[in-house]
């Protein structure tokens, strides 16, 4: 079972709590190189109910072999359709945690092969495709300088967006994450925001926050 992790001491990449949870998600060990993962971020926005910025891996359940746009659209719809349980479904300790840890952000970590966008037009095109949900495994194979990497796309409830990248060596170990400069945008960020809003709305209703 995934456990809530503190991000208070992690680098923020110039983006406060959102950068911290993105960094934490990107550096969380995965079960394999092709492991797509999602994380919820807590208390990243101003005036948090408790002074702890944290992140928790999101259970994505069984995933069909579909593109990221379809996957995120389905996740948002599924959360919106999720029935709100009765008040007695949660004990007092669970309610206290929900009150202290406000759902503020979401992060998606995906494997990729990429070039640094500042170094070539091809790399910039690959990043644009990723953000729009059009990137597919193998898209970067034709790029001579493409490198194995993992990418974190992060969004908060106020619309802030962060894109981090960590290169991976042949052993699978990651380098320290770095922020991809420029203004991130695209369909995946919008869809992540939809999933986040659905999760936040459900949590507020379920715990009467």
Backbone torsions as a table, in degrees:
resi	resn	phi	psi	omega
1	UNK	NA	133.4	-179.5
2	UNK	-68.1	144.7	179.9
3	UNK	-115.3	147.3	175.7
4	UNK	-64.4	131.3	-179.4
5	UNK	-113.4	140.4	176.8
6	UNK	-79.1	138.7	175.8
7	UNK	-113.4	8.2	-172.6
8	UNK	-58.1	-32.4	-175.7
9	UNK	-100.7	6.5	-177.1
10	UNK	-87.4	154.6	175.4
11	UNK	-59.1	144.8	-178.5
12	UNK	-104.2	-3.7	176.7
13	UNK	52.8	33.0	178.1
14	UNK	75.2	13.4	-175.6
15	UNK	-128.7	23.2	176.0
16	UNK	59.8	-142.2	-176.6
17	UNK	-61.7	-32.7	179.4
18	UNK	-63.6	-42.9	176.9
19	UNK	-64.8	-35.5	179.8
20	UNK	-66.0	-45.3	-179.6
21	UNK	-71.0	-31.6	175.1
22	UNK	-64.2	-43.1	177.8
23	UNK	-61.3	-46.1	-179.6
24	UNK	-62.1	-43.4	179.7
25	UNK	-63.3	-42.8	-176.8
26	UNK	-67.7	-28.7	-178.2
27	UNK	-97.3	1.9	175.3
28	UNK	-73.2	126.6	-179.2
29	UNK	-58.6	142.2	178.2
30	UNK	-110.6	168.0	179.9
31	UNK	-79.1	-11.1	-178.7
32	UNK	-176.3	162.8	-175.9
33	UNK	-64.0	-26.1	-176.0
34	UNK	-98.9	20.6	-173.5
35	UNK	-84.8	109.4	172.1
36	UNK	-81.0	130.6	-176.3
37	UNK	-134.5	153.9	177.8
38	UNK	-128.7	145.3	-179.9
39	UNK	-135.9	144.8	169.3
40	UNK	-95.9	142.7	177.2
41	UNK	-111.0	141.7	-174.6
42	UNK	-121.6	140.1	173.0
43	UNK	57.4	39.3	178.1
44	UNK	-89.2	-18.9	-178.1
45	UNK	-91.1	165.6	-179.0
46	UNK	-59.5	157.2	177.9
47	UNK	55.7	53.3	179.2
48	UNK	-68.5	153.4	178.8
49	UNK	-71.3	-15.8	-179.9
50	UNK	-150.6	140.9	-174.3
51	UNK	-79.1	57.4	177.5
52	UNK	-140.3	118.0	171.3
53	UNK	-89.2	125.7	-176.0
54	UNK	-140.4	171.1	177.8
55	UNK	-146.8	150.9	-174.9
56	UNK	-144.3	132.3	179.5
57	UNK	-65.4	135.2	-175.1
58	UNK	-91.4	129.8	-180.0
59	UNK	-77.0	110.0	-179.0
60	UNK	-90.1	-2.3	178.3
61	UNK	64.4	-157.5	178.6
62	UNK	-75.4	128.3	-178.0
63	UNK	-112.9	126.8	173.7
64	UNK	-75.8	164.0	179.7
65	UNK	-80.4	78.5	-177.4
66	UNK	-125.7	166.9	178.9
67	UNK	-73.1	164.8	-174.4
68	UNK	-65.2	-35.6	179.2
69	UNK	-61.6	-47.0	179.2
70	UNK	-63.7	-41.8	-179.2
71	UNK	-61.8	-46.9	-178.2
72	UNK	-70.7	-37.8	177.1
73	UNK	-60.4	-43.7	179.3
74	UNK	-66.2	-37.7	179.6
75	UNK	-63.8	-42.2	179.0
76	UNK	-65.3	-44.1	179.9
77	UNK	-64.5	-39.9	179.2
78	UNK	-62.6	-41.8	179.8
79	UNK	-67.5	-39.3	178.4
80	UNK	-63.9	-32.1	-178.5
81	UNK	-85.2	-8.0	-177.2
82	UNK	-66.1	123.9	179.6
83	UNK	-66.8	146.7	177.0
84	UNK	-83.1	123.2	-177.4
85	UNK	-72.2	161.2	177.3
86	UNK	-68.9	158.9	-176.9
87	UNK	-55.0	-33.7	-177.1
88	UNK	-74.4	-2.6	-179.8
89	UNK	-70.1	-20.1	-177.9
90	UNK	-120.1	139.0	177.5
91	UNK	-81.8	175.1	-174.4
92	UNK	-63.4	-38.5	-178.9
93	UNK	-65.0	-39.3	178.3
94	UNK	-65.4	-38.8	178.9
95	UNK	-66.7	-37.0	178.9
96	UNK	-65.0	-41.4	178.6
97	UNK	-63.6	-43.8	-179.7
98	UNK	-62.2	-36.6	179.3
99	UNK	-70.6	-32.2	-176.5
100	UNK	-85.5	-28.1	-174.8
101	UNK	-113.3	95.7	-176.5
102	UNK	-82.8	132.5	178.7
103	UNK	-73.9	111.1	-175.8
104	UNK	-119.5	-19.6	-171.2
105	UNK	-150.3	165.3	175.5
106	UNK	-141.7	145.0	-179.3
107	UNK	-132.5	136.0	172.6
108	UNK	-117.2	129.9	178.5
109	UNK	-111.2	126.3	-178.7
110	UNK	-130.5	145.8	172.8
111	UNK	-76.0	149.7	-179.0
112	UNK	-157.0	164.9	165.9
113	UNK	-119.2	121.5	-172.2
114	UNK	-146.5	158.4	168.5
115	UNK	-101.9	157.2	173.0
116	UNK	-65.4	124.8	-174.8
117	UNK	-59.6	-28.0	-178.4
118	UNK	-74.5	-7.8	-174.2
119	UNK	-99.7	-20.1	-178.0
120	UNK	-160.6	155.6	177.1
121	UNK	-66.3	-36.8	179.1
122	UNK	-61.2	-41.3	179.1
123	UNK	-65.2	-40.6	178.7
124	UNK	-62.0	-37.3	178.2
125	UNK	-66.0	-39.7	178.6
126	UNK	-63.2	-43.5	178.8
127	UNK	-63.9	-40.1	179.0
128	UNK	-62.7	-42.3	178.1
129	UNK	-62.7	-41.3	178.7
130	UNK	-60.6	-48.6	-178.1
131	UNK	-63.3	-30.5	-179.1
132	UNK	-88.6	-3.9	178.4
133	UNK	87.3	11.3	-176.4
134	UNK	-98.9	-6.5	-178.5
135	UNK	-69.2	136.6	176.1
136	UNK	-128.5	149.9	174.9
137	UNK	-52.8	131.8	-179.5
138	UNK	99.8	-13.1	-179.7
139	UNK	-59.6	-31.1	-176.2
140	UNK	-95.5	1.9	-174.6
141	UNK	-61.0	-31.1	-177.5
142	UNK	-77.6	-10.4	-179.5
143	UNK	-84.3	118.2	-173.9
144	UNK	-58.0	-39.5	-174.8
145	UNK	-96.1	13.9	-179.4
146	UNK	-62.9	143.1	-178.2
147	UNK	-126.5	148.2	174.3
148	UNK	-65.4	138.2	-178.4
149	UNK	-158.2	166.3	167.0
150	UNK	-121.0	147.2	-175.5
151	UNK	-126.1	138.3	175.4
152	UNK	-115.4	123.9	173.6
153	UNK	-107.6	124.1	-174.6
154	UNK	-128.0	142.2	-178.7
155	UNK	-139.8	143.6	172.7
156	UNK	-116.3	176.6	-173.7
157	UNK	-72.0	-12.0	175.9
158	UNK	-94.8	2.6	176.7
159	UNK	92.8	0.6	176.2
160	UNK	-67.1	146.6	-177.4
161	UNK	-135.6	141.6	179.3
162	UNK	-136.6	141.7	176.1
163	UNK	-126.5	118.0	178.7
164	UNK	-116.7	152.5	177.7
165	UNK	-135.0	141.1	173.3
166	UNK	-131.0	117.1	177.6
167	UNK	-70.2	156.2	-176.4
168	UNK	-125.7	133.1	179.6
169	UNK	-86.4	173.8	-176.4
170	UNK	-58.2	-24.5	179.0
171	UNK	-79.0	-10.3	-177.7
172	UNK	98.8	-7.0	179.9
173	UNK	-74.0	143.5	-178.8
174	UNK	-97.1	145.7	168.6
175	UNK	-77.6	171.7	178.1
176	UNK	-64.0	136.9	179.6
177	UNK	-62.9	145.6	174.8
178	UNK	-129.2	151.1	178.7
179	UNK	-81.6	136.3	174.4
180	UNK	-83.3	118.9	-175.1
181	UNK	-70.4	159.8	-177.0
182	UNK	104.0	171.9	-178.4
183	UNK	-91.5	108.7	179.8
184	UNK	-67.4	144.7	177.8
185	UNK	-163.9	168.9	176.5
186	UNK	134.8	173.8	-174.4
187	UNK	-61.9	-38.1	-178.2
188	UNK	-64.4	-39.9	177.1
189	UNK	-63.0	-41.6	178.6
190	UNK	-62.9	-43.4	-179.2
191	UNK	-69.7	-37.1	173.7
192	UNK	-59.5	-40.2	176.7
193	UNK	-61.6	-36.7	176.8
194	UNK	-64.6	-43.9	178.2
195	UNK	-62.4	-43.1	-179.8
196	UNK	-62.3	-46.3	-179.2
197	UNK	-62.6	-40.0	177.6
198	UNK	-63.7	-42.1	178.9
199	UNK	-65.7	-42.8	-179.8
200	UNK	-63.6	-43.7	179.9
201	UNK	-63.4	-43.6	179.1
202	UNK	-63.8	-44.3	-178.0
203	UNK	-63.0	-43.4	177.9
204	UNK	-58.9	-43.8	-179.1
205	UNK	-69.3	-42.5	-175.9
206	UNK	-65.6	-35.3	-176.4
207	UNK	-109.1	10.5	178.0
208	UNK	50.6	50.0	-176.8
209	UNK	-87.7	NA	NA
